[in-house]
């Protein structure tokens, strides 16, 4: 395996909201999620993004991690975030973690993991020409219950040569 890419629940849901799940295999190939994350995003009640996420699993590029995840780090985070971090820790510098939750990102970075979030993936999509406007994607997210800090949004907008805005 050249690089293990692991995604947490929030980016899966956020990218589903902006029809961005199909960007992931273009950027990363196969993407894994722990069983605990699958349980969060596919509760079977028609939750936001559930249909798009299920379709991504059916398409074969989004996979549930098939093995037990070593409990390398015992941290006070949601079980999905903890599983994602522990899974990436078991592959260390050969992993990329896609996570939005601030505390989880801090812990992951302290442990030397590479981390990106939903906003960064939207920025990548704009840079690769997959979307005409990152701002429009952020506006769709903002109109939903999904939240990303205005500072992070403005950093991404500047990085893709779009005007920052007050959100």
C-alpha positions, 0 to 999 in steps of 0.5 A: 500500500503506497499511502493509506487514506482514512476519512472521518464522518464529518468530511464524508457528510460535508463532501456529500452535501456539495456533491464532492465525494466523487473527487476523493477517488480522483485525488486519493484512489481508495479511501478507508473508514473505520466501522465506527465511522460507517455506523455514524454516516450510515445509520439507515434513517435517511441522514444527510449524505447517507445515499451518496456515501452508500453509493461510494461504498458500492462504487468500490473506492470507499471501503470499510477498514477490514481489520481490527484497529490497534488501540495505539492511543487512548484519547477522549474523542468520539469513537470514530475520530479515535479509530481514524487516528489510531488507524493512521498511527499504525501506518504513520508517515504512510497515511493521510487523515481527512478530519474536520474536528479541531481537537482530533486534528490537533491530536493527530498533528501532535502525533505527526500525522498528515491531516486535511479537512473538508475545506482543503478538499474543496480547495483541491477540487477548485485547483484541479478544475473539478468545480468552477468555484470553491465559494459556491461549495462553501455557500452550499455547506453554509446553507446546511447545518455543516459548519467550517470556520470563516477563517479556514474558508477564507484561507482556502478561497485565497489559496484558489484565487477567489475573494475571501468573504464574510460568512 
